[in-house]
Amino acid sequence: MLRPSALNSRIYSSLAAILACQLICSQALAQGPVAIPEDGRVTETEAIPRSPMPERPAGNLGGLVKPQPKAMKPAEVYRHLLKSSAMVYTKQNEEGYAGTGTAWLVDRERKLFVTNEHVVADVAKAMLFFPKYEDGYLVADPEKYMMYESVPAEVLDEDGDYDLALLQAKSIPSDFVDLTVAKRPIWPGEEVFTVAGRPSGSHGMWVFGEGSVRQVSRGPLANGSITHVMESDIPINQGNSGAAVVDEQGQVVAVAEGFRTKARGTSLFIAARAVREYLDLVLPLVDPADADAMVTAGARHVEQGRIQKGLELFADVLGQDPQRVDALAERGWAFLQQNDLDSAEQDFLDSLKLNPTVPLAHQGLGDIYGLRGETDKAIDSYTSAIRNEPTAGFLYNSRGVEYYKNDYNLALADFSRAIKLDPTDGQFYVNRGLAHRELGDLTKSIADLQIAVKRAPLDDDFHNELGISLFQAERYSEAAESFFRATKLDDQNAIYFQNLADSFYRLKKYDAALTALDKSVKIDGESAYAFYIAGRCFQALDKMESAASMLLKSVELDSEDADAHQALGEVMQSLGHSDRAQVAFRKAANLNGEQYVAASDAPAGNQRVARKPVGGNHPLKGAWSLNQRVNGVLVKAVTAIDGQGNYLTEFYSTDVNGNDEVTRERGTITVDGRYIVIDADGQDAMRHQMQLQGEKLFIKYSDVNQWLVWRKQN
């Protein structure tokens, strides 16, 4: 059984430099029903390959096969649900129980309850409160339940695809009965009923709700997953999540899940068909009857983060059969999730000795070698996995991530293969977009990243990456929109606010930029670039004292930033501090002689060099190579630049007869600030944007409107 690699599936970058960004998990889902975003965009969750399921044992599993009872009146339905429902609390932090929802009994013998996945997401334990009675009356006062003892429950399974979870209680009331999941179709117009433990907006507990079915169809739940959904006009709120919705016979026809924020009276419920699918999947794994079921259950526990439980099941299987290949590979994957690379590697190698064609073992080794920085070995392992599982797009993506470290073209090819096999995964488009960006093709980079944000509109990193490519293409207004969306999805990421501010600065919206920078610095006060942008904004607003303060802080945090020293010199000169200005100008020139000079008589704001020749030990001096497609045509070239800025370029091509041809071009190169001027013999001089990043020279050729990447040769 393969796993989409979580350890190395993403490539990240920031506007100022390529950074590793954290994936931030939302805590909101643990508080109650999830609301669909106002724009209504959702992403279909990736279907994860699973091992074949063991054959379902005959007989009643959780009350799925029961005689249909007679119709009940609403009050009778209510009392029926009270004997099957529990209020769920989950402990999110040390301060107390934060998450709340409702659960219902599906298997009385095994004390199994069903609730929403988002109610118990990322927790191993939950607390259940059952209805209490005093003198024959139902206790509905929430404060009284704080005096009653709760019942602990273990989270056995959670599945975001269905937004369902399975709990096992330590005990249940003696008069509790399990509910039957309806097997018949549910029709619009039918009356349906539910009971919630403690929904928000209500003063009491065990709140009754009734309404009618509006429609049943396949579509998005509030959490974005695509499954069988029932719509109803039953009003639900936080606290309803996970509650059973039943018909007049008391059979479960749906499970409460969420609501639409832009539609009146539209509540979303997981339809009975999806509930049956989920229970058929997980109930046989609660007490696995044989080795196959134990391996499947163990893999599912590991997949959902209950690694120790999975390891215990694998140990039981391997204790009976030490050469069980799938158990070895799955245990290796569990060790890998614990970052125990040595144990994982040994299990993967042992499984491959027994069966050299196990894709999961090859994939796991690829992840291990990638984490260790052994790129070639990682590529070889992913290649072996692909040979045995050629239709798994995530394997091509993983290999592409390794290629990305050294060869963007090979990475691009693998990301494209991954997309062809699975065009629904937004991460594949992001990775290909980053490869296009590194190769200088911003048009294709933006196109891929736009698809990615459509696939996953709630992924803040996707919006940030799109913003970076738009920024590099000088489409600052669109970049600002993307960065703004990223900040809305994660308002604790300083880089997003910094990038937003940089876009506003380029748009000359200095006050907006300073507002964004204020938020960025409050989150991370150690970003030199944030203070640099702030200094430039104050400089543009002619607030030189504030500008000087910001730029001094910037060079204090990063003394090697030539741009910051240059800006500081300009501001100091404007303030009349000539000596301090010259110190800053000299520092900028020492750090970046290509762009800045320490001219003592240059006017403020005009220290950038005009047509500075390439000479001496200038970083452009030397040999550079190009290997990139331009408008679909592969261009290969080598150029040599001497100390005086003279260059010789050789272009390599193949004629119609297949013969190699070499075309030579001579001329001179000069640098004009952030531009390079190429004056080829016999041609008009051409001025292009340029960026020098270490051993890479990025030039945006104005005649083809494309960034090309020249790499320095040793």
C-alpha positions in Angstrom: 0.0 0.0 0.0 1.5 3.3 -1.1 1.3 6.6 0.7 1.4 10.1 -0.9 4.7 11.3 0.6 4.1 13.8 3.3 7.7 14.2 4.2 9.0 15.7 1.0 6.1 16.5 -1.2 6.4 20.3 -1.1 8.8 22.8 -2.4 8.6 26.2 -0.6 10.1 29.7 -1.2 9.6 33.2 0.1 9.8 36.5 -1.7 13.1 37.5 -0.2 14.6 34.0 -0.2 13.4 30.4 -0.5 12.2 29.4 2.9 10.7 26.3 4.5 7.2 27.2 5.6 5.1 25.3 8.1 1.8 23.7 7.3 -0.7 25.2 9.7 -3.6 23.0 10.8 -6.9 24.8 11.5 -8.3 24.5 15.0 -11.7 25.8 14.1 -13.1 22.5 13.0 -12.9 21.2 16.6 -15.4 23.8 17.8 -18.4 22.7 15.8 -19.9 22.6 12.3 -17.7 23.9 9.6 -18.9 26.8 7.4 -18.2 26.8 3.6 -16.2 29.9 2.6 -18.2 32.7 1.1 -16.8 32.1 -2.4 -18.2 28.6 -2.2 -14.9 27.0 -3.5 -14.0 23.6 -2.2 -11.4 21.0 -3.0 -12.1 17.3 -3.6 -10.0 15.4 -1.1 -7.5 13.0 -2.6 -8.4 9.4 -2.5 -5.7 7.6 -0.7 -4.9 4.1 -2.0 -5.8 1.4 0.5 -5.0 -2.2 0.9 -7.8 -4.6 0.0 -10.3 -4.8 2.8 -11.0 -8.1 4.6 -14.3 -9.7 3.8 -17.0 -8.4 6.1 -18.2 -11.0 8.6 -21.7 -12.1 8.3 -24.2 -10.9 10.9 -25.2 -7.6 12.4 -22.4 -5.0 12.5 -23.4 -2.0 14.6 -27.1 -2.4 14.0 -26.9 -2.1 10.2 -29.3 -4.9 9.7 -32.4 -4.6 11.8 -36.2 -4.9 11.3 -37.7 -1.5 10.4 -39.9 -0.3 13.3 -43.2 1.4 13.0 -43.5 5.2 12.6 -43.2 7.3 15.7 -44.5 10.7 16.7 -41.9 13.5 17.1 -42.0 13.2 20.9 -41.4 9.5 20.7 -38.5 10.0 18.3 -37.0 12.5 20.7 -37.1 10.0 23.6 -35.7 7.3 21.3 -32.7 9.5 20.4 -32.0 10.4 24.0 -31.2 6.7 24.6 -28.6 6.8 21.9 -27.0 10.2 22.1 -24.0 11.7 23.9 -22.4 15.1 24.2 -18.7 15.1 23.2 -16.0 17.2 24.7 -12.4 17.1 23.5 -9.4 18.5 25.4 -7.4 20.7 23.1 -5.1 22.3 25.6 -4.2 22.4 29.3 -6.8 25.1 30.0 -9.8 22.8 29.6 -12.2 21.1 27.2 -12.5 23.2 24.1 -14.1 21.1 21.3 -17.7 20.1 21.5 -20.2 18.0 19.5 -22.6 15.1 19.6 -22.2 11.4 19.1 -24.6 8.5 18.7 -24.4 4.8 19.5 -23.8 2.5 16.6 -22.8 -0.7 18.4 -24.0 -1.3 21.9 -22.0 -4.5 22.5 -18.7 -2.8 21.7 -19.8 0.7 23.0 -19.0 2.3 19.7 -20.2 5.8 18.9 -20.1 7.9 15.7 -19.4 11.6 15.5 -17.8 14.1 13.1 -14.1 13.9 12.3 -13.7 17.6 12.9 -15.1 17.2 16.4 -12.2 14.9 17.5 -9.5 16.0 15.0 -6.0 15.6 16.3 -7.0 14.2 19.7 -6.7 10.6 21.0 -9.3 10.9 23.8 -12.7 12.4 24.2 -15.1 12.8 27.1 -18.8 11.8 26.8 -21.8 13.1 28.8 -25.0 11.1 28.7 -28.6 12.4 29.4 -29.4 12.5 33.1 -32.8 12.3 34.8 -33.9 13.6 38.2 -37.3 12.6 39.6 -38.3 11.4 36.1 -37.4 14.7 34.4 -34.7 15.2 31.9 -31.9 17.4 33.2 -31.3 20.1 30.6 -29.3 22.6 32.7 -25.6 22.6 31.4 -24.2 23.6 34.8 -25.6 20.5 36.5 -23.7 18.3 34.1 -20.4 19.7 35.4 -21.3 17.9 38.6 -21.9 14.6 36.8 -19.0 12.3 36.0 -18.1 12.1 32.3 -17.2 8.9 30.6 -13.8 8.6 28.7 -13.8 7.5 25.1 -11.0 6.5 22.8 -10.8 7.8 19.2 -10.5 4.6 17.2 -10.8 6.1 13.7 -11.2 9.5 12.0 -11.8 10.0 8.3 -11.7 13.5 6.8 -13.1 12.2 3.5 -16.4 11.4 5.2 -15.9 13.8 8.1 -16.8 10.9 10.4 -15.1 9.3 13.4 -15.5 6.3 15.5 -15.2 6.4 19.3 -15.2 3.6 21.9 -16.6 4.5 25.3 -15.5 2.9 28.5 -19.1 2.5 29.6 -22.6 3.4 28.5 -26.0 3.7 30.3 -27.7 0.4 30.8 -30.8 1.5 28.9 -28.9 2.7 25.8 -29.8 1.2 22.4 -27.8 1.4 19.2 -29.3 3.1 16.1 -29.9 1.4 12.8 -28.5 3.1 9.6 -31.3 3.2 7.0 -30.6 1.2 3.8 -33.5 2.7 1.8 -33.3 5.8 -0.3 -34.3 9.1 1.4 -36.6 11.4 -0.5 -37.1 15.2 -0.5 -40.1 16.1 1.6 -39.6 13.4 4.3 -39.7 14.6 7.9 -36.4 14.1 9.8 -35.4 14.7 13.4 -32.2 15.2 15.4 -31.0 15.8 19.0 -27.9 17.8 19.8 -25.9 17.6 23.1 -25.5 21.4 23.6 -25.7 23.5 20.4 -24.5 27.1 20.6 -27.3 29.7 20.9 -29.3 27.4 23.2 -29.6 27.7 27.0 -30.3 24.1 27.5 -28.9 20.6 26.5 -30.4 17.8 24.5 -32.0 20.2 22.0 -34.5 18.7 19.6 -34.6 19.7 15.9 -37.0 18.8 13.1 -37.4 19.6 9.5 -37.7 18.1 6.1 -35.3 16.7 3.5 -34.6 19.2 0.7 -32.4 17.0 -1.5 -29.8 14.2 -1.5 -26.9 14.3 -3.9 -23.2 13.9 -4.3 -21.4 17.1 -3.5 -19.2 19.0 -1.1 -19.6 18.9 2.7 -18.8 22.0 4.8 -15.2 20.7 5.2 -14.7 20.5 1.4 -14.8 16.7 1.0 -17.0 15.3 -1.8 -19.4 12.6 -0.7 -23.2 11.8 -0.5 -24.8 14.8 1.1 -28.3 15.4 2.4 -29.7 19.0 2.6 -32.4 19.9 5.0 -33.9 22.9 6.7 -33.2 21.6 10.2 -31.4 24.5 11.9 -28.0 23.4 13.3 -25.2 25.2 15.1 -22.0 24.4 16.8 -22.6 21.5 19.1 -24.9 19.7 16.5 -21.8 18.3 14.8 -21.9 14.5 14.7 -25.6 14.1 15.8 -27.7 11.4 14.2 -30.6 12.6 11.9 -33.4 10.0 11.9 -36.6 9.4 10.1 -40.0 8.6 11.7 -38.9 5.0 12.3 -35.9 6.2 14.2 -33.4 5.0 11.6 -30.3 7.1 10.9 -30.7 8.8 7.5 -27.8 11.3 7.9 -25.3 12.8 10.3 -25.1 16.5 11.1 -22.0 18.2 9.6 -22.2 21.9 8.7 -24.1 24.7 7.1 -23.8 27.2 4.3 -23.0 30.8 5.3 -24.5 32.4 2.2 -27.7 30.3 2.1 -30.7 30.7 4.4 -32.0 27.5 6.0 -29.6 25.2 4.3 -27.9 22.7 6.6 -25.6 20.0 5.4 -25.7 16.4 6.5 -23.6 13.3 5.7 -26.2 11.0 3.9 -26.9 7.5 5.1 -25.2 6.0 2.0 -21.9 7.6 3.0 -22.3 6.7 6.6 -22.8 3.0 5.6 -19.7 3.2 3.4 -17.7 4.5 6.3 -19.0 1.9 8.8 -18.4 -0.9 6.4 -14.8 0.3 6.1 -14.0 0.7 9.8 -16.1 -1.6 11.9 -14.3 -4.8 10.8 -11.0 -3.1 11.8 -12.1 -2.5 15.4 -11.3 -6.0 16.4 -9.3 -7.4 13.4 -10.0 -11.1 13.1 -6.9 -12.2 11.1 -3.5 -11.0 10.0 -4.8 -9.3 6.8 -7.2 -7.2 8.9 -4.6 -6.5 11.5 -2.2 -5.1 8.8 -4.9 -3.0 7.3 -6.0 -1.7 10.7 -2.5 -0.9 11.6 -1.8 1.0 8.4 -5.0 3.0 9.0 -4.0 3.9 12.6 -0.6 5.1 11.3 -2.2 7.1 8.5 -4.3 8.9 11.1 -1.5 9.5 13.5 -2.1 6.7 16.0 1.4 5.3 15.3 2.0 3.4 18.5 -1.3 1.5 18.1 -0.3 0.6 14.5 3.1 -0.6 15.7 1.5 -2.9 18.2 -0.6 -4.5 15.5 2.4 -4.9 13.2 4.4 -6.5 16.1 1.6 -9.0 16.7 1.5 -10.0 13.0 5.3 -10.2 12.7 5.4 -12.2 16.0 3.4 -14.9 14.2 5.1 -14.5 10.8 8.4 -12.7 10.8 8.5 -12.8 7.0 5.2 -11.1 6.4 6.3 -8.5 3.8 3.4 -6.1 4.0 3.7 -5.9 7.8 7.4 -5.1 7.5 6.8 -2.4 4.9 4.0 -0.9 6.9 6.0 -0.9 10.1 8.8 0.8 8.3 6.4 3.5 7.3 5.3 3.9 10.9 8.9 4.2 12.0 9.4 6.8 9.3 6.5 8.9 10.6 8.3 8.9 14.0 11.4 10.1 12.3 13.2 6.8 13.4 15.0 6.6 10.0 17.3 3.8 10.9 14.5 1.4 12.1 12.4 2.4 9.1 15.3 1.8 6.6 16.0 -1.7 8.1 12.3 -2.7 7.8 12.1 -1.5 4.2 15.3 -3.3 3.3 14.1 -6.5 5.0 10.8 -6.4 3.1 12.6 -5.9 -0.2 14.9 -8.9 0.5 11.7 -11.0 0.7 10.0 -9.2 -2.3 12.0 -6.7 -4.4 8.8 -5.3 -5.9 7.2 -3.7 -2.9 6.5 -0.1 -3.9 5.9 1.2 -0.4 9.3 0.0 0.7 11.0 1.7 -2.3 9.0 4.9 -1.6 9.9 4.8 2.0 13.6 4.5 1.2 13.3 7.4 -1.2 11.8 9.5 1.6 14.6 8.5 4.0 17.4 9.2 1.6 15.8 12.5 0.7 15.7 13.5 4.4 19.4 12.6 4.7 20.4 14.6 1.7 21.4 11.6 -0.4 19.7 12.8 -3.5 20.9 10.2 -6.0 19.9 7.3 -3.8 16.5 8.9 -3.2 16.0 9.3 -7.0 17.0 5.6 -7.5 14.5 4.5 -4.8 11.6 6.5 -6.2 12.5 5.2 -9.7 12.2 1.6 -8.4 8.9 2.5 -6.8 7.6 4.0 -10.0 8.6 0.8 -12.0 6.4 -1.2 -9.7 3.6 1.3 -9.4 3.7 3.4 -12.6 0.3 5.0 -12.2 1.0 6.7 -8.8 1.3 10.4 -9.5 2.7 11.2 -6.0 5.7 9.0 -6.7 6.6 11.1 -9.7 6.1 14.2 -7.6 8.4 12.9 -4.9 11.1 12.1 -7.5 10.6 15.5 -9.0 11.2 17.1 -5.6 14.6 15.4 -5.5 15.4 16.4 -9.1 14.5 20.0 -8.2 17.6 20.2 -6.0 19.9 20.0 -9.0 18.0 19.9 -12.4 14.8 22.0 -12.9 14.1 20.5 -16.3 14.1 16.9 -15.0 11.9 18.1 -12.0 9.5 19.8 -14.4 9.1 16.6 -16.4 8.3 14.6 -13.3 5.8 17.1 -12.0 4.1 17.1 -15.4 3.8 13.3 -15.3 2.3 13.5 -11.7 -0.3 16.0 -13.0 -1.2 13.9 -15.9 -1.8 10.9 -13.6 -3.6 13.0 -11.0 -4.8 16.4 -12.1 -6.7 17.0 -8.9 -3.7 17.5 -6.6 -2.9 21.1 -6.3 0.5 20.5 -4.8 1.7 19.0 -8.1 0.8 22.2 -9.9 2.6 24.3 -7.2 5.7 22.3 -7.6 5.6 22.5 -11.4 4.9 26.2 -11.0 8.1 26.6 -8.9 10.1 24.7 -11.5 8.8 27.0 -14.2 9.7 30.0 -12.0 13.3 28.8 -11.5 13.6 28.3 -15.2 12.5 31.8 -15.8 9.1 31.1 -17.4 6.8 33.2 -15.2 3.9 32.9 -17.5 3.7 29.2 -17.1 4.5 29.4 -13.4 1.6 31.7 -12.8 -0.8 29.5 -14.9 0.1 26.5 -12.8 -0.2 28.3 -9.5 -3.6 29.7 -10.5 -4.8 26.1 -11.0 -3.3 25.1 -7.7 -5.3 27.8 -5.8 -8.5 26.6 -7.6 -7.8 23.1 -6.5 -7.1 24.1 -2.9 -8.5 27.6 -2.2 -7.9 27.2 1.6 -4.2 26.5 1.3 -2.4 29.8 2.3 1.0 28.6 1.0 -0.5 28.2 -2.5 -1.7 31.8 -2.5 1.6 33.0 -1.3 3.5 31.2 -4.0 1.2 32.6 -6.7 1.8 36.0 -5.3 5.6 35.5 -5.6 5.4 34.6 -9.2 3.1 37.5 -10.0 5.4 39.8 -8.1 8.4 38.7 -10.1 6.4 39.3 -13.3 5.8 42.9 -12.0 2.1 42.3 -11.7 2.1 43.9 -8.3 -1.6 44.5 -8.0 -2.5 40.9 -8.6 0.4 39.8 -6.3 -1.0 42.0 -3.5 -4.4 40.2 -3.9 -2.8 36.8 -3.6 -0.7 37.8 -0.6 -3.8 39.3 1.0 -5.7 36.0 0.7 -2.7 34.2 2.2 -2.8 36.6 5.3 -6.6 35.9 5.7 -6.0 32.2 5.7 -3.0 32.4 8.1 -2.8 35.7 10.0 0.2 34.6 12.0 2.7 34.3 9.1 5.0 37.3 9.1 6.3 36.5 5.6 2.8 36.8 4.1 2.4 40.3 5.5 5.9 41.2 4.5 5.2 40.1 0.9 2.0 42.0 0.9 3.8 45.1 2.1 6.5 44.8 -0.6 3.7 44.7 -3.3 2.1 47.8 -1.9 5.5 49.5 -1.9 5.9 48.8 -5.6 2.4 50.1 -6.1 3.4 53.3 -4.2 0.7 52.6 -1.6 3.0 53.4 1.2 0.5 53.7 4.0 -1.0 50.3 3.2 2.5 48.9 3.1 3.3 50.2 6.5 0.1 48.8 7.9 1.0 45.3 6.6 4.6 45.7 7.9 3.3 46.6 11.4 1.5 43.3 11.5 4.6 41.5 10.1 6.9 42.9 12.7 4.5 42.2 15.6 4.7 38.5 14.6 8.4 38.4 13.8 10.5 41.4 14.9 13.7 40.0 13.5 13.1 40.4 9.8 15.6 42.8 8.4 13.8 42.9 5.1 10.6 44.1 6.7 12.4 47.0 8.3 14.1 47.8 5.0 10.7 48.0 3.2 9.4 50.2 6.0 12.5 52.5 5.7 11.9 52.8 1.9 8.2 53.6 2.5 9.0 56.4 5.0 11.7 57.7 2.6 9.1 57.9 -0.1 6.7 59.7 2.3 9.6 62.1 3.1 9.6 61.1 6.7 13.4 60.8 6.9 13.8 60.4 10.6 11.5 57.4 10.7 13.2 56.1 7.5 16.6 56.3 9.2 15.3 54.5 12.3 13.9 51.6 10.2 17.0 51.3 8.0 19.3 51.3 11.0 17.4 48.5 12.5 17.5 46.6 9.1 21.3 46.8 8.8 21.6 45.9 12.5 19.7 42.7 11.8 21.5 42.0 8.5 24.8 43.8 8.0 25.3 42.2 4.6 22.3 43.7 2.9 23.8 46.1 0.3 20.3 47.5 -0.6 19.7 48.5 3.1 23.1 50.2 3.4 22.5 52.1 0.1 19.0 53.3 1.3 20.5 54.3 4.6 23.1 56.4 2.9 20.5 58.1 0.8 18.4 59.0 3.9 21.4 60.1 5.9 22.5 62.4 3.1 19.0 63.9 2.9 19.2 64.5 6.7 22.6 66.3 6.2 24.7 63.6 7.8 27.2 63.4 5.0 29.9 61.4 6.9 27.4 58.7 7.9 26.0 58.7 4.4 29.4 58.0 2.9 30.0 55.1 5.4 26.8 53.5 4.2 27.5 54.1 0.5 31.0 52.5 0.9 29.5 49.5 2.7 26.9 49.1 -0.1 29.6 49.3 -2.8 31.8 46.8 -1.0 28.9 44.4 -0.7 27.6 44.9 -4.3 30.1 46.7 -6.5 28.0 45.7 -9.5 25.1 47.9 -8.5 26.4 50.6 -6.1 29.3 53.1 -5.9 30.5 55.2 -3.0 30.4 58.5 -4.9 30.8 61.4 -2.4 29.2 64.0 -4.6 26.3 62.0 -5.9 22.9 63.5 -5.1 20.5 61.8 -2.7 18.5 59.0 -4.3 20.8 58.7 -7.3 23.7 56.5 -6.2 22.8 53.7 -8.7 25.5 53.3 -11.3 24.8 54.1 -15.0 26.3 51.9 -17.6 29.0 50.5 -15.3 31.4 48.3 -17.4 32.1 44.8 -16.3 35.7 44.6 -15.2 38.2 43.3 -12.7 36.7 40.7 -10.4 33.1 41.6 -11.2 30.8 38.6 -10.6 29.7 38.5 -14.3 33.3 37.9 -15.4 33.7 34.2 -16.4 32.0 31.5 -18.3 28.2 31.0 -18.3 25.9 28.3 -19.8 22.3 28.3 -20.9 20.1 25.3 -21.5 16.4 26.3 -21.7 13.4 26.4 -23.9 12.3 29.7 -25.5 8.9 29.7 -27.1 9.0 25.9 -27.3 12.5 25.8 -28.9 15.5 24.4 -26.9 18.3 27.0 -26.7 21.8 25.9 -25.7 24.6 28.4 -25.4 27.9 29.2 -23.7 29.2 32.7 -23.2 32.6 34.0 -21.9 32.9 37.5 -20.4 36.3 39.1 -19.8 37.4 41.7 -17.4 36.5 44.6 -19.8 33.0 43.4 -20.4 33.7 41.9 -23.9 31.8 38.7 -24.5 31.8 35.8 -26.9 28.6 33.6 -27.1 28.3 30.3 -28.9 24.8 29.1 -29.8 24.4 25.3 -30.5 21.7 24.0 -32.8 20.9 21.1 -35.2 20.1 21.7 -38.9 17.4 19.9 -40.9 19.9 17.1 -41.8 20.7 16.4 -38.1 24.1 18.1 -38.3 25.3 20.2 -35.3 25.7 23.9 -36.0 27.5 26.6 -33.9 26.6 30.3 -34.2 28.9 32.9 -32.6 28.1 36.4 -31.4 30.5 39.0 -30.0 29.9 42.3 -28.2 30.1 44.1 -24.9 28.2 43.9 -21.7 27.5 46.8 -19.3 25.4 47.0 -16.2 22.9 49.7 -15.5 21.6 49.2 -11.9 19.3 46.2 -12.1 19.6 46.1 -15.9 22.1 44.5 -18.2 22.9 46.1 -21.6 24.0 43.7 -24.3 25.6 45.5 -27.3 26.2 42.8 -29.9 28.4 43.7 -32.9 26.4 44.9 -35.8 23.2 45.1 -33.8 21.4 47.7 -31.7 22.1 47.5 -28.0 19.4 45.7 -26.0 18.6 46.5 -22.3 17.1 43.7 -20.2 16.2 43.2 -16.5 18.6 41.1 -14.6 19.0 39.4 -11.2 22.3 37.9 -10.0 21.7 35.1 -7.4 25.0 33.4 -6.5 25.9 31.2 -9.4 22.8 32.0 -11.4 22.3 35.0 -13.7 18.6 35.7 -14.5 18.0 37.9 -17.5 14.5 38.8 -18.8 15.0 39.2 -22.5 12.7 42.0 -23.7 12.5 40.6 -27.2 11.0 37.3 -26.0 9.5 38.6 -22.7 10.9 35.6 -20.8 13.4 35.1 -18.0 16.4 32.9 -19.0 18.8 31.4 -16.5 22.5 31.4 -17.1 24.6 29.3 -14.8 28.2 30.0 -14.0 30.7 27.4 -15.1 33.7 26.4 -12.9 
